[in-house]
Each structure stands twice: as structure tokens, then as C-alpha cells.
Amino acid sequence: MSVILIGMPSCGKSTLGVLLAKQLGYRFMDTDLLIQESEGKLLHEIISEKGIDEFIRIEERVNSSVTETNAVIATGGSVIYGDKAMQNLKKLGKVVYLELSYEEMCSRLGDYSHRGVVMPGGGTLADMYAQRKPLYEKYADITVNVCKASLTENIVKICTALEEKG
């Protein structure tokens, strides 16, 4: 069984993912890196050159092809726009939504121009947050609030939730 991390930009998917993989004795995979490898460009370059819709298609294709077991898989924040990708990831294991308040996301995110944050329709961060939150909740098997807690505390929360869900 794999553990798939979803959540808003800056919620800690990659950082917590590496530590969680070490804790569980799993491999770590970051699907944003797979996208960059497949396209030979950074995420923000793909988005600026090909547009958001094409980026989402690429992201769905890459995440639909993931087959890792016994891995912690950190996804891009926009993975939830691709139902086919999410159905594939759900088959691989437990989907853990790293929940973050809007205020905490903004304080962590800072300048996101080089992070490859997908903003459908050119909306604001508030629009993106409102649009994504119900999608994260829809696909999550487990929700862990990661606001105002240390990395260690969040790893313990995630491991406890995984044990409870079996």
C-alpha cells in the first residue's frame, strides 16, 4: 500500500512526504518531479509555455501512469483536477489530505510565481482555495490538519490516522 499526499500549495506534501517515507520505510516519489522530467522543463515554464489546460492534461497523464507500491507519493496541488489520475492514485493506497487554512497557506506560500501553482481562469489565491478544498475532501481517505504543528507532530498525526484507517 502507498500513501498519497494531496493538499494546497505549501501544505508540506514534499517535505512531510520525505520524512513520512523514512518513518514508514517506504520509497518517496514527487509527481511534480516526474512531470518536469517528462517535459524537460520546470513546472512554471510548462504552465507559461503551454497554458494551464495543457499542464493539467500532462499532470493527469503522468499521475495516471504511477504504479508505485510501498511509497509515499507527494502530488502537485492541482492533481485533484484530474479524476482519472485520482482514481489511479486511490487504487494504490490511502489518500491523505494535508489540510491547511487559507491564512496559513498564504503565510507559507510567499512569492509563488516560480512554484508552478495552477490558477484556473486566472483567479486569485482565494478563488483557487475555494475551488480546490471540496475536491481534496472528495478524494481524501484521511484528512490531517497540518496548521501550526511541527513536522514531527504532523508525522505522528499522519501515522496515527493511517493506523486507525488500517
N, C-alpha and C positions, 0 to 999 in steps of 0.2 A: 504494500500500500504506500502511495505517495501522499505528501501533504502539499496542497496547492494554496499559495498565499495570494489573496486579492485585496484590493483596497485603493484608497485615494493616493495620488502622488504624495510622497514624503511620509507615508504612514510607517515605513520601515520594512517593506517586503524584502528588499535585498539584504539589508543589514541584519534584521531578525532571522531571515532565511539561512544565512551562513551559520549563525550561532545555533539555530534550531537543528540544522543538519548535523552539526558536530555533536549536539546533545543526544540526538536520536541514532547517530551512527549511519546517517544517510548521505547520499551524494547531494550536492547543491546545483541547481540549474536556474539561470536567469533567462527568461524567454526574450527580454529586450536585447540581450547579447546575441541570441540566436537570430533575431530579426536583423540586427546590424551585420552579423556575419553573412546572412543570406543575401543582403542587399549591398554589402560593401560600403555602407555609409552609416553615419551617426543618425539616431532617431530624428533629431530636429532637422537634419538635412533631407531625410526621406520625406518628412512632412512638408517642408518648404518646397521641395522639388516636385513631388508627386501629388501633394494635396492630402487632406485628411481622409477622404473616402478611400483613396488607394492605399493609404497607410493602414486603415482598418481592415481592408481586404488582405493585405500582406500579413498583418498581425493574426488574423483569423486562420490563414493558411498555415502559418508557422505553428501556432498553438494547436491546431487540429492534427498536426503530424507528430506531436510529442507523445512518446510511448514509455517514458521513464517510470520504473517502479523503484520503490525504496529510495525516493528522492524527495527533497524539499524543492518545490518549484515556485520561484518568485515570478509573477506575471507583471506585465505592464498594466497600469491603471485602467487602460481602455479595453482590456481583453473582454470585458463584460458586454461590449457591443456586438460580439460575435457569438451567436447561440451555438453554432456548430463547434467552435473552439471550446466553449464552456461545457458542452455535453461530453466532449472528448476528455477534458480535464477531470470532470466529475467521475468518469469511469475509472480513472487512475487512482483515486483515493478521496480523502477528505478535503473539501474546500473550506479554508479558514479566511474569514473576512476580518481584516485588521481595521477595526472601526476607529475613526478619528473625527473629532468635531471640526466644523468648518473653521473656527477660530484657530484651533491648533494646527490644522493643515496650512493655513495662511502664514502662521508664525514660523513654521518649519520650512515652507517652500521657498520663500525669498524670491530671488530672480529665477524664474523658471524658463526663460527664453531658450536656454541650451539644454533643457532636460527632455525635450520631445513630448511635452504634455499636449494631448489631443483635446482641442476645444471646438467641438462640433458647432457649426453655424457661427463661428467667431464670437461666441458668447463670453461672458465673464466667468471668473472662478466660481462665483456663487451659482451661476447657471449650471456649470459643469457639476458642481457638488450636488445640486438638487436633482439633476438628471441621473447621475450615477448611483447615488445612495440606494434607491429602491432596487436597482439591478444587482448591486452587491448583496443586498438582503435576499433577493430572489435565489441567487445561486449558492449562497453560503450554507454549508452543513453546520458550521460553528462560527459564532461571532465573538471576537475578543476585543474589548475596548482597550486601546493602547495609549490613551491620553494620559499624560502626567505620570507615567510609570517608567522605571528604569528598564534597560534592555533585559537585565536578569529577571526582573519582576514579570515582564511580558513573556519571556521564555517559559517561566513557571506557569503563567496563566494559560498559554497555548498548550503546553504538555498536559496540564490538568484537564483541560477541555477535551483534548484528544483521548485521554484515558477514559473519561466519563462517557464519550461517544463510542468507544470501543472500536 
